[in-house]
Amino acid sequence: MSQHQHSPAKAHRRAVTATVVGNFIESFDWLAYGLFAPLFAARFFPSDNSLTSILGVFAVLGVGVLMRPLGGILLGRYADRRGRRPALMLAISLMAGGSLLIGVTPTYAHIGLLAPCLLLVARMAQGVSHGGEWPAAAAYLMEVAPERRKSTYGSLFSLTTCAGAFTASLLGGGLTVALGPAAMAAWGWRVPFLVGGVLGLVLLVLRTRLTETEVFRREVRVRRDRGSLRQVLGTHRRRVLLAVLFVAGTGAVGGTWNAVVPALGGSLAPPGTMFWVVVCATAVLLVLNVPIGLLADKVGAARFLAVASVVFAVAGSVSYLTMTGTFASLLFTYGSGVVYLVCATTVLPKLLTEIFPAQVRALGIGLPNAVTSAVLGGLAPASAAFAAEHDASGWFIAGVMGAVLLAIPASVLSRTALPAPAPAAPGEVREDERNLVPSGG
């Protein structure tokens, strides 16, 4: 009896831990690629022109991002058909495998063209993982979160994103001091990928102990149309378009601030400076994440995202166009972007999970999020490098901020243009009657 009484609390803690730690590893691995790209670019794409080498690793990054739609469809559908838990396990397996492969792959000097090919395979696996991890985790977390604290729970995504960035940059800065530039370029860049792979394997073991959500067990598993791609693209196509508007800003800003800004900052500043910029910015945000979530719950998620988008459209544009190699300039530039990403990722889980019904929730979130991230985030690094070479950075950042401002019409449409949710079918539980914490039967 005692074990039965404690099972809801245990299941709740495991649900929260699963999403938090998974997002930490995703953030750690993804940012590590952007931070360490200047160090290993020539190892996989040798060239007399350093910009050509950087473009090579950015192209691989772009291909990895372009794999996100496949991950969003496959893992999103898997999460709706088989459960959130198995989808989370598969996603972290792909992420850990890709990270370990990058860490152990020989360079171009040793195996020739096979080196960039293996790098490409690793990023493709991570791209599929990235496309499916977040929607499955968001569906899981929102299905166990109290109704009035969903943005606060969503802040755990931004909290772990900052924690992953903080750890990756702190590791990079520490390694640079301990090993020196020569050793870092020779082999030190491999360390974060090996660390990320090991962390992923540890999380895989932890996720085997997860309990499936009550929403999935009661509402989704009994439905034959669960995970229906035809339903998402047909019946819910207006909701898909609305989700695209919501996530456009995070796709464009994520691709720019997680890859372009660290790489360009690393080339402008003395060795190791960019690592400490990220450490300082994320250290501050680690403290602010949960208060931001509490504020969003108080003022409303849609309104909060609209205001944050307007403020960042101004601050982000100025910071990017005035970026120099000084610590203060880099901190202002990088900090403005990650503050916006924190605000957006705090409220997007709530906004997106409320758009779609439970039987297509992970697929409904995953498909538009992954496609938008692929198009905007994947093209951002190469587009930024091309724009910088042709003195057109102003046009590039204007496009990024245009995507950010799409959150404003999305916020309005989410309250006025969507039809009311359909009544619960026989045997289903209405949204306001759900047990949000698994009850153990």
QUITAUR-V471908 format. One record per backbone hydrogen bond with DSSP energy under -0.5 kcal/mol. NH is the residue of the N-H (numbers start at 1). CO is the residue of the C=O. E is the energy in kcal/mol with one decimal. If there is no record, write none. Layout:
BEGIN
NH_CO_E, NH_CO_E
END
This chain:
BEGIN
5_1_-2.1, 6_2_-1.7, 7_3_-1.0, 8_4_-0.5, 10_6_-2.0, 11_7_-2.8, 12_8_-2.3, 13_9_-2.4, 14_10_-2.3, 15_11_-2.2, 16_12_-2.3, 17_13_-2.6, 18_14_-2.5, 19_15_-1.8, 20_16_-2.5, 21_17_-2.7, 22_18_-1.8, 23_19_-2.1, 24_20_-1.8, 25_21_-2.0, 26_22_-2.2, 27_23_-2.5, 28_24_-2.6, 29_25_-2.7, 30_26_-2.5, 31_27_-2.4, 32_28_-1.9, 33_29_-1.3, 34_30_-1.1, 35_31_-2.9, 36_32_-2.5, 37_33_-0.9, 39_36_-1.2, 40_36_-1.6, 41_37_-1.7, 43_40_-0.5, 44_40_-1.1, 44_41_-0.9, 45_41_-2.7, 50_48_-0.6, 52_49_-0.5, 53_49_-1.4, 54_50_-2.3, 55_51_-2.5, 56_52_-1.6, 57_53_-1.8, 58_54_-2.3, 59_55_-2.1, 60_56_-1.8, 61_57_-2.1, 62_58_-2.7, 63_59_-2.2, 64_60_-2.3, 65_61_-2.2, 66_62_-2.2, 67_63_-0.8, 67_64_-0.8, 68_65_-1.8, 71_67_-1.9, 72_68_-3.4, 73_69_-2.4, 74_70_-2.9, 75_71_-2.0, 76_71_-0.8, 76_72_-0.7, 77_73_-2.4, 78_74_-2.1, 79_75_-2.5, 80_76_-1.7, 81_77_-2.2, 82_78_-3.0, 83_78_-1.0, 87_83_-1.2, 88_84_-2.2, 89_85_-1.8, 90_86_-2.2, 91_87_-2.4, 92_88_-1.8, 93_89_-1.5, 94_90_-1.9, 95_91_-2.0, 96_92_-2.5, 97_93_-2.3, 98_94_-2.3, 99_95_-2.1, 100_96_-2.4, 101_97_-2.0, 102_98_-2.0, 103_99_-2.0, 104_100_-1.3, 105_101_-1.4, 108_43_-3.0, 110_107_-1.3, 111_107_-2.1, 112_108_-2.1, 114_111_-1.3, 115_112_-1.8, 116_112_-0.5, 117_113_-1.6, 118_114_-2.5, 119_115_-2.1, 120_116_-2.1, 121_117_-2.3, 122_118_-2.4, 123_119_-2.1, 124_120_-2.2, 125_121_-2.3, 126_122_-2.1, 127_123_-2.3, 128_124_-2.3, 129_125_-2.1, 130_126_-3.0, 131_127_-2.1, 132_128_-1.3, 132_129_-0.5, 133_129_-3.0, 134_130_-0.8, 136_132_-1.5, 137_133_-2.7, 138_134_-3.2, 139_135_-2.5, 140_136_-2.2, 141_137_-3.0, 142_138_-2.7, 143_139_-1.5, 144_140_-0.6, 144_141_-1.0, 145_141_-0.7, 149_146_-1.8, 150_147_-0.8, 153_149_-2.6, 154_150_-2.4, 155_151_-1.5, 156_153_-1.6, 157_154_-1.7, 158_154_-0.9, 159_155_-2.8, 160_156_-2.3, 161_157_-1.9, 162_158_-2.5, 163_159_-2.3, 164_160_-2.6, 165_161_-2.4, 166_162_-3.1, 167_163_-2.5, 168_164_-2.5, 169_165_-2.6, 170_166_-2.5, 171_167_-2.4, 172_168_-2.1, 173_169_-3.0, 174_170_-2.7, 175_171_-2.6, 176_172_-2.2, 177_173_-2.0, 178_174_-2.5, 179_175_-3.2, 180_175_-0.6, 180_176_-1.6, 183_179_-0.5, 184_180_-2.1, 185_181_-2.2, 186_182_-1.8, 187_183_-2.8, 188_183_-2.7, 189_184_-1.7, 190_187_-1.8, 191_188_-1.2, 194_190_-1.9, 195_191_-2.6, 196_192_-2.7, 197_193_-2.0, 198_194_-2.1, 199_195_-2.5, 200_196_-2.0, 201_197_-1.8, 202_198_-2.0, 203_199_-2.3, 204_200_-2.1, 205_201_-1.6, 206_202_-1.8, 207_203_-2.6, 208_204_-0.8, 208_205_-0.7, 209_206_-1.5, 210_207_-1.4, 217_213_-2.0, 218_214_-2.5, 219_215_-2.6, 220_215_-1.0, 220_216_-0.7, 221_216_-2.9, 223_220_-2.0, 226_223_-0.7, 227_359_-3.0, 228_225_-1.2, 229_227_-0.7, 232_228_-1.9, 233_229_-2.5, 234_230_-1.6, 236_231_-2.2, 237_234_-1.3, 240_236_-2.0, 241_237_-2.2, 242_238_-1.9, 243_239_-2.4, 244_240_-2.0, 245_241_-1.8, 246_242_-1.9, 247_243_-2.2, 248_244_-1.3, 249_403_-0.5, 251_247_-2.2, 252_248_-2.3, 253_249_-2.8, 254_250_-2.2, 255_251_-1.9, 256_252_-1.4, 257_253_-3.6, 258_254_-1.9, 260_255_-0.9, 261_256_-2.6, 263_259_-1.9, 264_260_-3.2, 265_261_-2.8, 266_262_-2.1, 267_263_-1.4, 268_264_-1.7, 269_265_-2.3, 273_270_-2.1, 276_272_-1.3, 277_273_-1.8, 278_274_-2.1, 279_275_-2.0, 280_276_-2.3, 281_277_-2.4, 282_278_-2.6, 283_279_-1.9, 284_280_-1.6, 285_281_-1.8, 286_282_-2.0, 287_283_-0.7, 287_284_-0.9, 288_284_-1.0, 289_285_-1.6, 292_288_-2.2, 293_289_-2.0, 294_290_-2.5, 295_291_-2.3, 296_292_-2.3, 297_293_-2.1, 298_294_-1.4, 299_295_-2.4, 300_296_-2.1, 304_300_-2.3, 305_301_-2.2, 306_302_-2.0, 307_303_-2.1, 308_304_-2.3, 309_305_-2.0, 310_306_-1.7, 311_307_-2.2, 312_308_-2.2, 313_309_-2.0, 314_310_-1.0, 314_311_-0.6, 315_311_-2.4, 316_312_-2.9, 317_312_-0.6, 317_313_-0.6, 318_314_-2.1, 319_315_-2.4, 320_316_-2.2, 321_317_-2.2, 322_318_-1.4, 323_320_-1.0, 330_326_-2.3, 331_327_-2.4, 332_328_-2.2, 333_329_-2.4, 334_330_-2.8, 335_331_-2.4, 336_332_-1.9, 337_333_-1.4, 338_334_-2.2, 339_335_-2.1, 340_336_-1.5, 341_337_-2.3, 342_338_-2.3, 343_339_-2.3, 344_340_-2.8, 345_341_-2.8, 346_342_-1.3, 347_343_-1.1, 347_344_-0.5, 348_344_-2.3, 349_345_-0.5, 351_347_-2.3, 352_348_-3.0, 353_349_-2.0, 354_350_-1.5, 355_351_-0.6, 355_352_-0.7, 356_352_-1.1, 360_357_-1.5, 361_358_-1.1, 363_76_-0.6, 364_360_-2.9, 365_361_-2.2, 366_362_-2.9, 367_363_-2.6, 368_364_-0.7, 369_365_-1.8, 370_366_-2.6, 371_367_-2.5, 372_368_-2.3, 373_369_-2.2, 374_370_-2.4, 375_371_-2.6, 376_372_-2.7, 377_372_-0.6, 377_373_-1.1, 378_373_-1.3, 378_374_-0.5, 379_375_-0.8, 380_376_-1.1, 381_377_-0.7, 383_379_-2.5, 384_380_-2.9, 385_381_-2.3, 386_382_-2.4, 387_383_-2.7, 388_384_-2.5, 389_385_-1.9, 390_386_-1.2, 391_388_-1.1, 392_387_-3.4, 396_392_-1.7, 397_393_-2.6, 398_394_-1.7, 399_395_-1.8, 400_396_-1.8, 401_397_-2.4, 402_398_-1.7, 403_399_-1.6, 404_400_-1.7, 405_401_-2.2, 406_403_-0.9, 407_404_-1.6, 408_405_-1.6, 409_405_-0.6, 410_406_-1.7, 411_407_-2.1, 412_408_-1.6, 413_409_-2.9, 414_410_-2.2, 415_411_-0.5, 415_412_-1.0, 416_412_-1.2, 417_413_-2.3, 418_413_-0.9, 428_425_-2.5, 433_430_-1.9, 434_431_-0.9, 436_434_-0.9
END
